[in-house]
């Protein structure tokens, strides 16, 4: 006898998927994306870039390594919910401090299992990232018409500034380095560290750790910080973090601030939303992608060296390479669709990438970018 569905995923086009719910109960409206990573579901769920998104995992074994506080990329999960093929199993990993289902329940995040994620992924690829309502009710009572209507009525991510919602409320100092096997989290290497101000548009902890591990002394400021507030810390370099939402909306306040910083002789490094913010400040434009890039296996070509890097990505907007102004060079492109993945300003230590060199989860092919940023600050010391 088939089990009664306890969760439901309703798409704006009227398609409905039934499955078994886990985690928190209730419902949520969001954009639906898919992620192809085979590891790192906890890092993905706590990545602030996934605000207002439900994540479909194409890899079926979700939950098998449990959860541990060491792997949180933010204090709380930010993704609205998850869709999986098989219900999460009991964890089997020496680092596990708990199980995914209980973690999601405590953190107020909804999951649905038993879904044909291949079919769902094909639908996302064909029609773009749809608006959905995900609901979990142990009694299996769902108002399907109301759910579909709610999904259709949702305005979506275009024009939505989510960076303010996930950014820190006040500045703080970050001194934790990267995690090493058998050692735990490290600290900054010996020597005088480089003073870096990081603008928090939804910063992942491992980006901050990567900065520290490469020799930075990091002060994190809220997304709405002014150029005066940034410069008051007398930084040797400025970092622009990843984050969620429409870059054009966040740019309303971030772009004027960055443009002020561009007038100074400061190294600037951006990742993901920070890359888009820098591009907008330089005069380029951003566009909404059909289904975006979400995974840990995305090939990116370094235009200048010809080297191909396998990267971790998570973005639904992209910089329009055709809009790059004179003096701004495209440095990286996606080998999946040719979209822009990196820029630099000619003859200045200012650069950014769309992908995630901190690699949580994912490969570390692009980790050298943190060294490049630190080296640009080192070259300016007297």
Secondary structure, 3 states (H helix, E strand, C coil): CCCCCCEEEEECCCCEEEEEEEECCEEEEEEEEEECCCCCHHHHHCCHHHECEEEEECCCCCCCCCECHHHCCCCCCCECEEECCCCCCCCCCCCCCECHHHHHHHHCCEEEECCCHHHHHHHHHHHCCCEEEEEECCCCCCCHHHHHHHHHHCCCCCCCCCHHHHCCCCCEEECCCCEECCCEECCCCCCCCEEEEEEECCCCHHHHHHHHHCCEEEEEEECCCCHHHHHCCCCCEEEECCCCCCHHHHHHHHHHHHHHHHCCCCEEEEECHHHHHHHHHHCCCEEEEEEEEEEEEEEEEECCCCCEEEEEEEEEEEECHHHCCCCEEEEEEECCCCCEEEEEECCCCEEEECCECCCCCCCCCCCHHHHHHHHHHHCCCC
